[in-house]
Amino acid sequence: MLRFPLKKAVPGPIDFLIVGLGNPGKPYENTRHNAGYLALDRLAGDLGCEIRRIRFKGLTGEARLGDQKVLLLKPTTFMNLSGQSVQEAMAFYHLPPERTLILFDDINLDPGRLRVRRKGSDGGHNGMKNIIYLTGSDQFPRVKIGVGQKPHPDYDLADWVLSAFSPSDRKALDPALDNAVHAAKLIVRGEIEQAMALFN
């Protein structure tokens, strides 16, 4: 994938917010629930920006994607309170849900699979549930990143999503993160139908 040198933050207002969901801290790095963080980090590397400025109860970075100025946001509130961070950033920049893209994990998809949606329910995901609750809207475009289902029905869901990827699952995840970056770029450019056709 083409990489660009790091650029200074883009001045002026933000046109689009891109959020990667996850949990902060070393114990949660590379766990299934942090697929959104991983995808956002991949996008930041591709756009040549760093996600390190503390704002909106999260870590942020600014970049340009085509003619759009974008803010990349990693909420550091822990997953269940992600809406606090997202709502603050949306309010500050007066952004509607339709210009706020959410990247997050989905246990109903196999590792390596994506699902792009224009809007929808939380699907049982606690981060999305809190975002929808605090903003009062479910009109968020989203890219769901497959992390695989529990190995058996009795397995505790929290233990599963907070577990590390197996080597084979991580291998399947890697190209999916590149595809998530591609999908995010299409969505910001207003080409969500193409993203859905390519990756669903």
Stockholm file with secondary structure:
# STOCKHOLM 1.0

chainA/1-200         MLRFPLKKAVPGPIDFLIVGLGNPGKPYENTRHNAGYLALDRLAGDLGCEIRRIRFKGLTGEARLGDQKVLLLKPTTFMNLSGQSVQEAMAFYHLPPERTLILFDDINLDPGRLRVRRKGSDGGHNGMKNIIYLTGSDQFPRVKIGVGQKPHPDYDLADWVLSAFSPSDRKALDPALDNAVHAAKLIVRGEIEQAMALFN
#=GR chainA/1-200 SS CCCCCCCCCCCSCCSEEEEECCCCSGGGTTBGGGHHHHHHHHHHHHHTCCCCEEETTEEEEEEEETTEEEEEEEECSCGGGHHHHHHHHHHHHTCCGGGEEEEEEETTSCTTCEEEESSCCCTTCHHHHHHHHHHTCCCCCEEEEECCCCSSTTSCHHHHHTSBCCHHHHHHHHHHHHHHHHHHHHHHTTCHHHHHHHHC
#=GC SS_cons         CCCCCCCCCCCSCCSEEEEECCCCSGGGTTBGGGHHHHHHHHHHHHHTCCCCEEETTEEEEEEEETTEEEEEEEECSCGGGHHHHHHHHHHHHTCCGGGEEEEEEETTSCTTCEEEESSCCCTTCHHHHHHHHHHTCCCCCEEEEECCCCSSTTSCHHHHHTSBCCHHHHHHHHHHHHHHHHHHHHHHTTCHHHHHHHHC
//
